[in-house]
Amino acid sequence: MPGERRVSDRRPFLIVAATLVLAGCAAPLPERQKPNAGLPGQYPFRYEETAAAATAKPAADLDWREFFGDERTRRLITLALLNNRDLRVAVLSIEQARALVQVRRADEWPTVNAGVSALRQPRTSTTPSLYTAGVQVTAWEVDLFDRVGSLGQVALAQFLASEEARKAVQISLVANVASAALALQADAELLAVTRQTLATREDSMKLVRLRVDNGVASELDLRQAESLLEAAKVALAQQERQLAQDGNALSLLLGQPVPADLPDAVPLDQTPMVADLPAGLPSDLLERRPDLRQAARALQAAEANVSAARAAFFPRITLTGSLGTASTELSGLFKAGTFAWSFAPQLLAPIFDAGRNRGNLASAQAARDIALAQYERAIQGAFREVADALAGRATYGEQLRAQKAQTTAEEVRFKLADLRYRNGVASYLDLLDAQRALFAARQAVVQTQLAQAQNLVTVYKVLGGGWSDTVR
C-alpha cells in the first residue's frame, strides 16, 4: 500500500546496517573438540602378522562373498540381507534422515505462497474494507548468524550417521548369520557325538547286565552303568533342544524359516574362510569401522547444534512481503491501477527470556560433551574388540591341537579300560571314568572348533569387514 511504501523507504537499510555491526561484535564459536581415546600405537598380546596377512587385502575392502567360501553360508547371508527387519529399519531411517535434510535446506530459502485475503469493516467504520490477492513471503529469516545453516548441518550429520549406522547393522548381520550357521553345524556335530556316546553306553549296559546275571559283577556296577546311560540321554535331550533353539535364532536373523533346500553344511574343521587378515594399526579403525564413523557424525551433529543454540543470543531478522493487487471493493480487485506491494522487515533482539537461551546452550553443550564421550568410548570398545579377537586368533590353534591330542589319549584310555574290564582286571569305575572323560573331550573338540571358526568371523567383523553395496 502507498503508506507502507513510505515507511519502508529507509528502515530496511538501517536494520541491515545495525545487524551487520552486531554480527561483527559476535563472539567467535568455540573450537571443535577432538576425541582423546588414549589408544596405544600397537595391539597388545603376543600377536605377530603372518607373511600372508601382511600382504592380504584389509577386511574392510574384502567382500563377504570373498571371505566366506562355502555356498551355504553365502546363501544364508543373502537371505538375511533381503529379509532382516533390523536392516530394513536401518534403511528406512536413512530415508527419514534424508527427508529431514531436505526440510532443513528449505528453511534457508523463502517460502512463497499464493494468497487471497479479505478484511471487511462495518459501514459505520472510518477504515474501509480491504481485499488483496497475490504472492506472499512470510517471516523468512535472514541467516546472518548461521542459526538456520547450523540446524541444516545437524540434519546433514544425522543423515550421514544413519548411513553409517546402516553399514554397521549390515556388518553385524553378516557376522551374526555366519556365527549362527556355525553354531547350528556345531550342534549337529555335538548331537552326533552324543548319539555315538549313547550307543556305546547302551552296549556297556548290556555287558554289565550280562555280567551281573552271571555273578561276575555286582549290582553297584549295574547302577553305575544305568546312571551313565541316563546321563547320556539327558545330554541328548539338551543337545536336541539346543539345535532347535539355534535354528530358531537363525530363522530370526534370516527374517524367514531356514530353507530346506540349502547346500550341505561344511564340517567345522573344514570351514572355508580367509584366515589371514591384516590387523593394521589401532588408528586404522577410525576409517575402517562404520560404527566409529557413525559416532563421529553424531559428534558433528552435536557441535552444529551448539552453534545453532549460540546463534539464538543474537538478533534475528525476518522479512515479510507481498506482491499483487489490493482494492477496497471486491469487484475492483483485478482492475487496472490496483497493483500493490508491501515489504516489512523485522529485527528481534533477545533482551529477557528468563534464561531460556542460556539453558538451551548449556543443554546443547552437555549433549556435545556426551557425544564426545560416547565417541571416545566407541573407539576404546573397538580397540578392545580387535585386541580380543586377535588374541583368540593367536591361541585357538594351539588350544585345538592340544584338545585333539587329549581326545586321542582318552580314546586309547577308554579302549584299554574297556578291555581290562571285560577281562576282569579292572573295576567298572575305571571304565566309567574313561567313558565320561572321552565324551567330555569329544565335546570340547567340537566346541573349540566352533570357537575358532566364530573368532575368525569376529576378526573379520571388528576390522570393518562385511559391508557391500549389493546383496547378491
C-alpha positions in Angstrom: 0.0 0.0 0.0 1.2 3.6 -0.6 1.6 4.2 3.2 3.7 1.1 3.5 6.0 2.2 0.7 6.9 5.4 2.5 7.5 3.6 5.8 9.8 1.1 4.2 11.9 3.6 2.2 15.0 3.7 4.5 14.3 1.5 7.5 15.4 -1.8 5.9 18.8 -0.4 5.1 19.2 0.9 8.7 18.1 -2.5 10.1 20.6 -4.4 7.9 23.4 -2.0 8.8 22.7 -2.3 12.5 22.6 -6.1 12.2 26.0 -6.2 10.4 27.5 -4.2 13.2 26.1 -6.6 15.8 27.4 -9.5 13.7 30.9 -8.0 13.8 30.7 -7.9 17.6 29.6 -11.5 17.9 31.9 -13.8 19.9 33.7 -16.5 17.9 32.5 -20.0 18.1 34.5 -22.4 20.3 37.0 -24.6 18.5 35.8 -28.2 17.7 36.7 -30.6 20.4 38.9 -33.6 19.4 38.4 -37.0 20.9 41.1 -38.4 23.2 40.6 -42.1 23.4 44.2 -42.8 24.5 44.8 -45.6 22.0 48.2 -47.3 22.0 50.2 -47.5 18.8 50.1 -51.3 18.7 47.7 -54.0 19.8 48.7 -55.9 23.0 49.3 -59.6 23.3 51.9 -61.7 21.6 50.4 -61.4 18.1 52.5 -61.4 15.0 51.3 -60.9 11.5 52.0 -63.8 9.2 53.6 -63.2 5.8 50.2 -63.9 4.1 48.4 -61.4 6.3 50.9 -58.7 5.7 50.2 -58.7 2.0 46.4 -59.6 2.2 43.5 -57.3 1.5 42.2 -55.5 4.5 39.0 -56.8 6.0 37.1 -53.5 5.2 38.0 -54.0 1.5 37.2 -57.7 1.4 33.7 -58.5 0.3 31.8 -61.0 2.4 31.4 -63.3 -0.6 35.2 -63.5 -0.8 35.6 -64.1 3.0 33.1 -66.9 3.3 33.9 -69.7 0.9 31.0 -72.1 1.3 27.8 -71.7 -0.7 25.5 -72.5 2.3 26.8 -69.5 4.3 26.6 -67.2 1.3 23.0 -68.1 0.6 22.0 -67.6 4.3 23.6 -64.2 4.3 21.9 -63.2 1.1 18.5 -64.2 2.5 19.2 -62.2 5.7 20.2 -59.1 3.7 16.9 -59.3 1.8 14.6 -60.0 4.7 16.1 -59.0 8.0 13.8 -56.4 9.8 16.6 -54.7 11.7 18.4 -53.9 8.4 15.1 -52.8 6.9 14.6 -50.3 9.8 18.1 -49.0 9.3 17.4 -48.4 5.6 14.1 -46.6 6.3 15.9 -44.5 8.9 18.2 -43.2 6.2 15.2 -42.2 4.1 13.7 -40.4 7.1 17.0 -38.5 7.8 17.3 -37.6 4.1 13.8 -36.1 4.2 14.8 -34.1 7.2 17.8 -32.7 5.4 15.5 -31.5 2.6 13.3 -29.8 5.2 16.3 -28.0 6.8 17.6 -26.9 3.5 14.2 -25.5 2.5 14.4 -23.3 5.7 17.3 -21.4 4.1 15.0 -20.2 1.3 11.9 -18.0 1.4 8.6 -19.8 1.2 6.4 -18.2 -1.5 2.6 -18.7 -1.2 -0.3 -17.5 -3.2 -3.0 -15.9 -1.0 -6.3 -14.1 -1.1 -7.5 -12.2 1.9 -10.5 -10.1 2.8 -10.9 -7.6 5.7 -14.5 -6.3 5.9 -15.4 -3.4 8.2 -18.8 -2.2 9.3 -20.3 0.6 7.3 -20.0 2.9 10.3 -16.3 2.3 10.4 -13.9 5.0 9.1 -11.5 2.3 7.9 -12.6 0.9 4.6 -12.7 -2.8 3.8 -9.6 -4.3 2.1 -9.3 -7.1 -0.4 -5.9 -8.4 -1.5 -4.6 -11.2 -3.8 -1.1 -12.1 -4.8 2.0 -13.9 -3.7 3.4 -13.6 -0.2 6.6 -14.3 1.7 6.0 -14.7 5.4 8.7 -14.4 8.1 11.7 -15.5 6.1 14.7 -15.5 8.3 17.9 -13.8 7.0 20.5 -16.2 8.4 23.3 -13.7 9.2 24.4 -15.7 12.4 24.1 -19.1 10.8 21.3 -20.4 13.0 19.4 -21.9 10.2 22.5 -23.1 8.5 23.7 -24.8 11.7 20.4 -26.6 12.0 20.9 -27.8 8.4 24.3 -29.1 9.4 22.7 -31.0 12.3 20.3 -32.7 9.9 23.1 -33.5 7.4 25.3 -35.0 10.0 22.4 -37.1 11.3 21.7 -38.3 7.8 25.3 -39.3 7.3 25.3 -41.0 10.7 22.2 -43.0 9.6 24.1 -44.2 6.5 27.0 -45.4 8.7 24.5 -47.0 11.0 23.1 -49.0 8.1 26.5 -50.2 7.2 27.2 -51.2 10.8 23.9 -53.1 11.0 24.8 -55.0 7.8 28.3 -55.8 9.1 26.8 -57.1 12.4 24.1 -59.0 10.5 26.6 -60.7 8.2 28.7 -61.8 11.2 25.7 -62.9 13.2 24.3 -65.0 10.4 27.7 -66.7 9.8 28.2 -67.3 13.6 24.6 -68.7 13.9 25.2 -71.1 10.9 28.4 -72.3 12.5 26.6 -72.8 15.8 24.0 -74.8 14.1 26.7 -77.0 12.5 28.4 -77.4 15.9 25.0 -78.5 17.3 24.7 -81.2 14.6 28.2 -82.5 15.3 27.7 -82.5 19.1 24.4 -84.3 18.5 26.3 -86.9 16.5 28.9 -87.3 19.3 26.1 -87.6 21.9 24.3 -90.3 19.9 27.5 -92.2 19.5 28.2 -92.0 23.2 24.7 -93.1 23.9 25.1 -96.2 21.7 28.4 -97.0 23.4 26.8 -96.8 26.9 23.9 -98.9 25.8 26.4 -101.6 24.8 28.2 -101.2 28.2 24.8 -101.5 29.9 24.1 -104.8 28.2 27.6 -106.1 29.1 27.2 -105.2 32.7 23.8 -106.7 33.0 25.1 -109.9 31.5 28.0 -110.0 34.0 25.6 -109.3 36.8 23.3 -112.2 35.7 26.4 -114.5 35.6 27.5 -113.4 39.1 30.7 -111.8 37.8 29.7 -108.2 38.5 27.8 -106.6 41.4 24.7 -104.5 41.4 26.8 -101.5 42.0 28.3 -101.8 38.6 24.8 -102.2 37.1 23.6 -99.0 38.8 26.7 -97.1 37.7 26.1 -98.2 34.1 22.5 -97.2 34.4 23.4 -93.8 35.7 25.9 -93.2 32.9 23.3 -94.3 30.3 20.7 -91.9 31.6 23.2 -89.1 31.7 23.8 -89.6 28.0 20.0 -89.5 27.4 19.9 -86.2 29.3 22.8 -84.8 27.2 20.9 -86.0 24.0 17.7 -84.1 25.0 19.7 -81.0 25.9 21.5 -81.1 22.5 18.3 -81.6 20.6 16.8 -78.6 22.3 19.9 -76.5 21.6 19.8 -77.5 18.0 16.1 -76.3 17.7 16.8 -73.1 19.6 19.8 -72.2 17.4 17.7 -72.9 14.4 15.1 -70.5 15.6 17.7 -67.9 16.2 19.0 -68.3 12.7 15.4 -68.0 11.3 15.0 -64.7 13.2 18.2 -63.3 11.6 17.0 -64.5 8.1 13.6 -63.0 8.6 12.1 -66.3 7.4 12.3 -70.0 8.2 15.5 -71.7 7.3 15.1 -73.1 3.8 15.1 -76.9 3.5 17.0 -76.9 0.1 20.2 -75.3 1.4 23.5 -76.8 0.3 25.1 -79.3 2.7 26.9 -77.8 5.6 30.7 -78.0 5.7 32.3 -79.7 8.8 33.6 -77.2 11.3 37.2 -78.3 10.8 36.9 -77.7 7.1 35.1 -74.3 7.1 36.5 -72.2 4.2 37.2 -68.7 5.5 40.1 -66.3 4.9 42.2 -66.9 8.0 44.9 -64.3 7.3 43.6 -60.7 7.6 45.9 -57.8 8.3 45.2 -56.1 11.6 46.9 -52.9 10.8 47.2 -50.2 13.5 44.6 -49.2 16.1 44.2 -45.8 14.4 43.1 -47.5 11.2 39.8 -48.5 12.9 38.6 -44.8 12.7 38.4 -45.2 8.9 37.5 -48.9 8.6 34.6 -49.2 11.0 31.3 -47.6 10.2 30.1 -47.6 13.8 33.0 -45.3 14.7 32.2 -43.1 11.7 28.6 -43.0 12.9 29.7 -41.8 16.4 31.9 -39.2 14.7 28.9 -37.9 12.7 26.8 -37.8 15.9 29.5 -35.6 17.4 29.4 -33.3 14.4 25.7 -33.0 14.8 26.0 -32.1 18.4 28.7 -29.5 17.6 26.4 -27.9 15.0 23.6 -27.9 17.5 25.8 -25.9 19.9 26.4 -23.3 17.1 22.6 -23.1 16.5 22.0 -22.6 20.2 24.7 -19.9 20.4 23.2 -18.0 17.4 19.9 -17.6 19.3 21.7 -15.0 21.5 22.0 -12.6 18.5 19.3 -10.6 16.7 17.0 -12.4 14.3 15.9 -10.7 11.1 12.8 -11.8 9.3 11.3 -10.5 6.1 7.7 -10.5 5.2 6.4 -9.2 1.9 3.7 -9.4 -0.7 3.1 -8.6 -4.3 -0.3 -8.5 -6.0 -3.4 -6.4 -6.1 -5.4 -4.6 -3.5 -8.8 -2.9 -3.5 -11.4 -1.6 -1.2 -14.1 -3.3 -3.3 -14.1 -7.0 -4.2 -15.4 -6.2 -7.7 -12.4 -4.0 -8.4 -9.7 -6.4 -7.1 -8.4 -7.2 -10.5 -9.0 -3.9 -12.3 -6.3 -1.6 -13.6 -4.5 0.5 -11.0 -4.9 -2.0 -8.2 -1.2 -3.2 -8.1 0.2 -3.1 -4.6 3.2 -4.4 -2.7 4.4 -4.4 0.8 7.8 -5.1 2.5 8.0 -5.5 6.3 11.4 -6.4 7.7 11.6 -7.2 11.4 14.6 -7.4 13.8 14.1 -9.1 17.1 16.9 -9.0 19.7 16.6 -11.0 22.8 16.5 -8.9 26.0 14.8 -11.1 28.6 13.8 -14.7 28.2 14.1 -15.9 31.8 17.3 -17.9 30.9 15.8 -19.9 28.0 18.6 -19.3 25.5 21.2 -19.9 28.1 19.6 -23.1 29.2 19.3 -24.3 25.5 23.0 -23.5 25.0 24.0 -25.4 28.2 21.9 -28.3 27.1 23.5 -28.4 23.7 27.0 -28.1 25.1 26.2 -31.0 27.5 24.9 -33.1 24.6 28.1 -32.3 22.7 30.2 -33.5 25.6 28.1 -36.6 25.9 28.6 -37.3 22.2 32.3 -36.8 22.6 32.5 -39.2 25.5 30.4 -41.7 23.5 32.8 -41.4 20.6 35.8 -42.0 22.8 34.1 -44.9 24.4 33.2 -46.4 21.0 36.9 -46.1 19.9 38.1 -47.8 23.1 35.5 -50.5 22.7 36.5 -51.1 19.1 40.1 -51.4 20.2 39.2 -53.9 22.9 37.2 -56.0 20.4 40.0 -56.2 17.9 42.6 -57.0 20.6 40.4 -59.8 22.0 39.8 -61.2 18.5 43.5 -61.2 17.7 44.3 -62.9 21.0 41.8 -65.6 20.0 43.3 -66.0 16.6 46.8 -66.4 18.2 45.7 -69.0 20.7 42.8 -71.1 19.4 45.0 -73.0 17.0 47.2 -74.3 19.8 44.2 -75.0 22.1 42.6 -77.1 19.4 45.8 -79.0 18.7 46.1 -79.8 22.4 42.4 -80.7 22.7 42.6 -83.2 19.8 45.7 -84.7 21.4 43.8 -85.1 24.6 40.9 -86.7 22.8 43.2 -89.2 21.2 44.7 -90.1 24.5 41.2 -90.5 26.0 40.2 -92.8 23.2 43.2 -95.1 23.9 42.5 -95.0 27.6 38.8 -95.9 27.0 39.8 -98.9 24.8 42.3 -100.1 27.4 39.8 -99.7 30.3 37.1 -101.5 28.4 39.4 -104.3 27.6 40.6 -104.6 31.2 37.1 -104.6 32.5 35.9 -107.3 30.1 38.8 -109.5 31.2 38.1 -108.8 34.9 41.4 -107.0 35.5 39.9 -103.5 36.3 36.8 -102.3 38.1 33.8 -100.8 36.3 34.7 -97.5 38.0 37.8 -97.2 35.8 35.7 -97.8 32.7 33.0 -95.3 33.8 35.6 -92.6 34.4 37.2 -93.3 30.9 33.7 -93.0 29.2 33.0 -89.7 30.9 36.4 -88.2 30.1 36.2 -89.4 26.4 32.7 -87.8 26.0 33.8 -84.5 27.5 36.9 -84.5 25.4 35.0 -85.1 22.1 32.5 -82.3 23.1 35.4 -80.0 23.8 37.0 -80.6 20.4 33.7 -79.5 18.7 33.3 -76.5 21.0 36.9 -75.4 20.4 36.4 -75.8 16.6 33.3 -73.6 16.9 35.0 -71.0 19.0 37.9 -70.8 16.5 35.6 -70.5 13.5 33.5 -67.9 15.2 36.6 -66.0 16.2 37.6 -65.7 12.6 34.2 -64.3 11.8 34.7 -61.9 14.7 38.1 -60.8 13.4 36.6 -60.0 10.1 33.7 -58.1 11.7 35.7 -56.0 14.1 38.2 -55.0 11.4 35.3 -53.5 9.4 34.6 -56.4 7.0 31.1 -57.3 5.9 29.8 -54.3 4.0 28.8 -54.5 0.4 26.7 -52.2 -1.8 25.0 -55.2 -3.4 23.2 -58.1 -1.9 23.9 -60.8 -4.5 
